[in-house]
């Protein structure tokens, strides 16, 4: 069950332990994970990461890091398709 949706930056900030993720968002992600709920990440976020890597605005490993996170069945993130 999906308990919320994270945008690209929130997902990356969570994965990297970045202080720019608000305490409220951090708590929500942790609470969701402990209760077995998933946080949805749109497939467009993966495309955005490719763009940001190409522009050298984020580390090159960010795409693989988020890809692995959404592929992990025990992880908190779940990829959802971009639909109309």
C-alpha positions in Angstrom: 0.0 0.0 0.0 1.3 3.5 -0.9 1.2 6.0 1.9 2.6 9.0 0.0 4.5 10.2 -3.0 8.0 11.7 -3.0 9.4 14.0 -5.6 12.8 13.5 -7.1 14.7 15.6 -4.6 12.9 14.3 -1.5 13.7 10.7 -2.6 17.4 11.5 -3.2 17.7 13.6 -0.1 16.3 10.7 1.9 18.7 8.2 0.3 21.7 10.4 0.8 20.7 11.5 4.3 20.7 15.1 3.1 19.8 17.8 5.7 17.6 19.6 3.1 14.9 17.0 3.6 12.6 18.5 6.2 12.2 16.7 9.5 8.5 16.3 8.8 9.2 14.5 5.4 11.9 12.4 7.1 9.6 11.3 9.8 6.8 10.5 7.3 9.2 8.3 5.3 10.4 6.5 8.4 6.9 6.0 9.7 5.7 4.7 6.4 8.7 2.3 6.2 8.0 1.0 9.8 4.4 0.5 9.1 5.0 -1.4 5.8 3.7 1.3 3.6 5.5 2.4 0.4 6.4 5.8 -0.8 5.7 6.2 -4.5 8.4 7.7 -6.8 7.2 8.5 -10.3 9.1 7.0 -13.2 9.6 10.6 -14.4 11.9 11.1 -11.4 14.4 8.6 -12.9 14.3 10.5 -16.2 14.9 13.7 -14.3 17.9 12.2 -12.6 19.4 11.3 -15.9 19.0 14.9 -17.0 20.5 16.2 -13.7 23.5 13.8 -14.0 24.1 15.0 -17.6 24.0 18.6 -16.4 26.5 17.6 -13.6 24.2 18.9 -10.9 24.1 15.6 -9.0 26.5 12.6 -8.7 26.5 10.2 -11.5 25.7 7.3 -9.2 22.3 8.9 -8.2 20.4 7.1 -11.0 21.7 3.7 -10.0 21.1 4.5 -6.3 17.4 5.4 -6.8 16.9 2.6 -9.3 18.2 0.1 -6.7 16.0 1.6 -4.0 12.8 1.3 -6.0 13.8 -2.3 -7.1 14.3 -3.4 -3.5 11.1 -5.2 -2.4 12.0 -4.5 1.3 12.7 -0.8 0.6 10.3 2.1 1.3 10.3 3.4 -2.3 8.1 2.0 -5.1 8.3 3.2 -8.7 5.0 4.2 -10.2 4.5 4.8 -13.9 3.9 8.3 -15.3 0.3 8.2 -16.6 -2.2 10.8 -17.7 
